[in-house]
Amino acid sequence: MQTKYIKLGTNEVFNDQYMLAVFHVDTYRDELLDAASEIAAESSTGSNINIGTSTRFSDSLNAIVYNIDREKKLVWIAFPWRIFDRGGNVQNIITYINGNILGMGNLSACKLLDVWFPSSMLDQYDGPSYTIDNMRQYLDLYDIPILGTIIKPKIGLTSSEYAEVCFDFWSGGGAFVKNDEPQANQDFCDYESMVKYVRQAMDEAEKVTGQTKVHSFNVSAADFDQMIERAELVKKTMKPGSYAFLVDGITAGWTAVQTIRRRYPEVFLHFHRAGHGAFTRLENPFGMTVPVLTKLARLAGASGIHTGTAGIGKMSGSVGEDIVAAKLALDIESDGHFFEQSWYKVNEKDDDVSRELFVNRFIDKDWIEKEKKAQNKVNYHLLDSVRSKHFIQDWRKMKKTCPIISGGLNPVLLAPFIDAMQDVDFITTMGAGVHSHPQGTRSGAKALVQACEAWQQKVSIEEYSKTHPELRVAIDFFGKK
């Protein structure tokens, strides 16, 4: 046991200078506290034995085991956030807290369950720049989910065939189309041609519908130079606001995500998490959870990230895991499984900002009454706006990341997911749920729009389908699946 990494019950880690994390840990042979001290050492200043070259200063940067639960095999560790790269480097955080420790031979389980960032640390990281609210403004689309699709088949269409399917979906009323995660520059679907044809399809669809549209292009590539080339091609070809940049965040890497975020702050950054199941699935004893992945993506500046279908679609997941992740992406303050995360920082002496922000979730009724009695000039309309889930307070807070929902959904399942989410601030990207409609992609898009209209009007889809044939066909077809 390395005792210098253990301070059970200490309060010093709650001074805004530590990033807090909780792990599920199990061992082949060691007692839990022994293993916890080894994890704290390996993930900060030390190794598996005491380091003879340590200094007083280096010891001040030790990670600290400050709590354990032997029955549930939980370990809480605090990391001085000064140990992390001050360039706002998310990859560096993961290297510390979810890196070498996963390979330690004495561990049979080491899963990062939750993490909490102090406000002083949040100031060092980019956070999102372009949000779903910017996209809503471009689309002139509010108070409903942004209805989107993934072009199917996943791969194999030529550039022009791909664009034709885009047109069919957009002309049916859909708003958002994305490349699927493996689409790149294949010989049968030249990237440059694909972008050119998508622009043509978008222009034609906008003429037909009178509505603006958005396409998310996968710019992941073998090296950063190629990524930038693809991004510049899209930027040159498409209209501002009509495109997003998709990065395969797990397989391309966090540095790729942050490179695009910093190069193109005016573009929606779409984080696809293909490969995450290798370390996030509940049955995997090593890695991190979906909520942790989502928090880190927000820190890196992702405008949107796939957060799962809460077990409603085809992917592994649950309401407890996926909806928590979605809320961590969206909210200013959000409850994780172990920590409540606040994503904004207000100087305690800044009364004006405090008055605007403190009402976002927990309303201090005593304060309001005191203000009324003092007849202070309080903008109560502004307070109502702050309470609204759609209110954006750009001043001194990390902007929200949009949940992107995909994986086995179809028009029949739209309302059940909204009910589980209890929010409409998300993008849904239905693939086969649109393109497998017996009458084709355009009718699939219409059925999706009609399902959303039924939800808006608080009418069952069965009732609404009596006068909307595309939805009727979708109910008959997908209800059998």
N, C-alpha and C positions, 0 to 999 in steps of 0.2 A: 504494500500500500504506500502511495506517495502522499504523505499527509499534508504537504504544503499546498496541495490542490483541493483540500477539503476544508470547508468552513460551514458545516451544517447549521442552519438556523440564522446565519448572518443576515443583517439588513443592509450591509454596505453595497450589495449588488443592485439596490433600488435607487441609486443616486443619478440615474440617467447616463451613466458612463459604461454600462454593460448591456450587451445584447443577451437576452435570455432564451434558453432552448430547453425543451424537455424531450427525452428519448425513452423508448422502450428498450430495455437491455436485458439480455440473458446470457449466461456463460456456460461453458463446458465444465469448469472446475473452480473458478474463483468466486469468492463472496462478492455480492453486488457492489458494495462500497469500494472494494479493491478494484473491480473492473471500472467503476465510475472514475476513480482517480487516474487510472491509465488512459481512459478516454479524454479526460480533461487535459492531461499532460500532452498526449499525442496531437490533440487538436489546438494546442496553443504553443507553449514554449519548450516542451520536453520530449521525452521518449519513454521507453518501457522501464528505464531505471533513472535514478537521479543524475542530473547533468552536472559534472564538476566545474564547467565553465560559466555557470549561472552567476549573474550579478544581482545586486539589490534592485536595480532598475528592471532587468529582465524578469525577476520574480514578481514585480508589480504588474506584469502583463500576463500572469498565469490565469488560465481559466479556473473557475471555482465551482466545485460541486456544493450547492447550497441546500439541496433537499433530495431525499430519496423516499420511495415507497416500496418496501421490500415485497409486500404482498402482491402488488400490481406490477412489480419490476419496472418502476419508473425512476428516472434520474433527471434532475434539473441541474443544468450547468449554465453559468454566466460567463460570457466572453467579453473582456475589455474591447470595446469596438475600435480602439486605437490600433489594434493589431492588424486590422484589415487595410488593404490598399486604399489610400485616401483619394484615389482617382474615381471613386464610386464604382468599384469593380465587383459585380455580383459573383462572377466566376471565382474570385479570390475568397469570398465568404464560403462558398460551397467547398472549395478545396480544404479549408480549415475544418468545417463542422460536419461535412459529409464526404470526406476524402479518405485519407489513410485509415481512419478508424474503422471503416467498413471491412478492411482486410485483416484486422487484428485476430490472431489465431485463437485466443481464448474466448472469443465471443460467438455465441450461437444465434444472437439477434442483436441488432443495433439499428433502430428505426427512429428517425427524427420526426416527432409527432407534431410539434408546434414550435414557433419561434416568435420572438417579440423584439421589435426595434425601438430603441429610445428615440425621442424627437431630435436629440442632438446628432444622432447617427443618420436619421432620415435626411437631414439637410445636405449630406454628402452625396446623395444619389439622385439620379435624373427624375425618376418617375415618369408617368405618361405625359406627353405633350399634346397630341391630338387625340381627342376622346370620342366616345359615341355621341356626345352632345354636338360636337362639330359635324359628325356625319349626319346626325338628324337634321341639323340646320341646312346642310347641303341637299339632303333628300326632301326637306320640308315634310318630315314624317315624325309624328309625336304620339305618345300615349299608347303605342302598340309595340310589340317586338319588331325589329327589322327583319323582314322575311327574306331569307336567302337560300341558296342552293350550292352544292358541290357538283360540278359537271361529272356525269357518269356516261360511259364507263370511265373508271378511274384513270385509265391510260389507254391509248390506242386510236383515238380520233385524230384526224389530220387537223392542221391549223384552222382551215375553213370549216370543217365539220364541228370543231369545238365551238367556234364563234356562232354557228347556226343554232346550237343548243342554248348558248347564252341568249341569243335573240328570242328564242321561243319562251324561255323563262321570263325574261324582262317584259316581253309583249303580253304575257299572261298576267302581269301585275306585280311580279316579284321585284325586289329592289337591289339585292346584293348577290353577286356570284363570286366564287372563289376557285382558283386552281386547287386540285387535290394535292396532298402533301408531296407525292413523288414527281409531280410534273416539273419538267426542267426544259432542256433543249435536246429533245430526242430527234432522231433522224426522220421520223414520220410526222413530227409536229415541231417544226422549226420555231424557236422562241420568238424571233423577230417577226415572223409572219403571223404567229398567234396573236401577238400584241396588236399588230396592224389590223387584223380582221376583227378582233374584239372591239376596237375603237369604231370600226364601221358598223358592227352589229349594235353597239350602244347608241350611236347616233340615230340609226334607223328606229330602234326601240323607243327612244325618247321622242321621236317625231310621232310615232304611232300612239303612244300613251300620254304624252304631255308631261311625263314625270322624269326626273333625273335618276340616274342609276350609278352603281358603284361596282367595280371589279377588283378583287384582291389577287395580285400576281405574286407567285412564288419567286423570290429573288435569291434563294439559297443556291450556293454554287461551290465549286472546288476551292476557290480562294476569294479573298476580299475584293481583289481587282475585278473578277468576273461578277461578283455581287453588285458592285457599284456600276459596272457596265450595264447590267440588266436593269438596275434601278433608273439609271439615266435614260435608257431607251424608253422605259415606261413613262417617265416624267416628260420626255420630249414628245411622245405620241399622244398621251391622254390629256384630258382637261384637268386643271387643278380641282381637287376634291372628288374626282370620279374614280380614283384608284387608291388601293392600299398595298402595302408591301408585306407579303407573308414570308416569315423566316421559320424554318424548322428548328425551333429553339433547342431541342434536346440533341438532335443529330448534327446540326450545323454548329451549335454551341452558343453559350451565353455571350461570348465576345462578338459573334456575328449579330446577335440581337442588339447589343448596345452600340455596335458600329452603325447599324441602320438608324437606330433611335437618334444618335447624335448627328449623323449626316443629314437626316431628313425629318426634322422635328415638325414639319408642316404636313406630314403624311401619317395616316392611320397605320400603326405597326401591329400586324397580325401575328401573334405567337402561336404556331402550331406545335403541339406537344407530342408528336409521334415518337414512340419509344419510351414514354414515361412509365408505362405499365411495368417495365422491367424493375422499377424500384418503388412505385407508388401503390401497387395492388395490395389490398388488405392482407392477403395471405403471404406476402413477401416479408420475411423478418428483417430485411436490410433495406436501407434507402431512406426515403422521406415520404410524407403523405401528400396528397393532392392539395390540401390547403397550404402547406409550406411551399410547394412549387408555385402556387398561385401568388402568394405573398412575394416571393423572389422575383417573379415576372413583373409584378407591379413596381417593385424597387428598380428593376432594370429599365422600365419605361415602356412596357408593352401596352398598347392601346386596347388590345383585346387578347384573351387567351381562352382556349377550349377548356371548359371546366366540367364536362360530363353531363349525362342526361339523368342523373339521380336514379338509375335503375329502370327508368321508363323506356329508354331506348335499348340498343343492342350491347352497349359497352358495359363492362364491369363498373359498378359504382352504387352508391346509395344516397338517399336524401341527406343523411347525416354528414356524408363526406362531400358530395358534389354541391349541395346547396350552401353549406358552410363556405366552400371555396368560392362560390359565386359572390356571396356576401362580402368576403374578404377582399375580393376584387373591386366591388362597387362602392362600399360604404366608407364614409369618413371615419366612423368608429364601428368596429365589428368584433363580434365574439367568436373566437376560435374555440377549439376543444379545451384549451388550457389557459390561453391569454386573451385579454381584450386588447385589440390593436387600435390605437389612435394614429391617424395618418396626417395630422396637422400639428403645427407648433404655434403657440401664441405666447408671446412674452407676458409674464404674469402681471406686469404693470400696464399693459396695453388694454385699457378698459373698453375702448370702442370695438376692437376686434373681438374681445372676449364676449361682449354683449351679443355680437352677431353670431358667434360660433357655438356658444355653450348650449343653445337651444336645439341644436341639430337632432339630438336624440333624447336627452334627458332634460326636461324642462324644469328649471328652478322656479317654482311658483312663488316662493317667498321673495325672491329677487324681484320678480315682476310686480308684486304687490308693493314692495318698498319703493320701486320706481314710480308707481302710480301715485303713492302718497306724497312723494317728493316732487311730483309734477315735473319730473325730468322729461325732456323731449326724447321719447323712445319711438322709433319707427316700427310700429307693430306690424305693419304690412311686410316690412323686411323680415321680421321674425318669422312670420308665416312662410315667407319664401325660403328661409333657411331650413325650416322644418321639412319642406318639400323634398322628396327623394330626387327630384330633377334639378334642384338648385345647385349651381356650380359656384363655389367660392374659391376663386383662383389665388387669392392672397394667402400666402404662407401655408399652403397645404398640398400634399401630394395628390394629384388628380387621380380619378378613378380609372380602373381597368374594366373593360366590358367583358362579361362572360359570353363566350361563343359556344353555342349548343349544337352538337351534331352527333350522329351515330344511332341510326335506326328509328329516328322520328318520322312521322308522316302527319298529314292534316288531322287525322283522327286523334293524335296524341298531343296536339298543340295546347289545347285547353288544360288537359291534365298536368302538363309541365308548368304552365303559367301558375296553376293552383299550387303546385309544389314549390315553385320559386317565389310566389307571392310578390312578383315584380314583373315588369315588362321591359326593363332596361337590359336587353340582351339581343344578340343576333342569333337567329336560328338558321342553320345551313343544312337543309334536308337534301339528301342525294337521291337514293332509290325511292324515298318517300314522295318525290316529285316525278322523277323520270320514269318510274314504273307504272304510273297512272295508265290504265288501259287505253285512254284516248290521247296519250302523248304528253310531252313536257309542258306545252302551253296549258293544257287542261289541268295538269298537275299543279301548275302555278296558280291557276284560277281557283282550284279547290283549296289550296293553302290560304289564299286571300279570303275566300268565303268562310273558311273555318275561323279565321281571325275576326271577320265581321260578325259572325255568330257570337263569338266570345264578347266582343264589344257591346253587342245588343242584348247580352245576357239571355241568349236563346240557345237551346240545345242544337248541336249540329244536325241531329235527325230532323228537327223541326225546320231548321233553316234550309236543309237540303231539298225540301219539298218544292222550292222555287229556284233551286240552284243545282242544275243537273251534274255539273262537274264534281261538286261535293258529294252528291248522292252516289256517283260511281266510285269515288274514293272510299266512302264508308263501306260500300258493298265489297270492294276489292281488299282494302287493308284490314277490314274487320275480320276477314277470314285468315289473315296471316298471323 
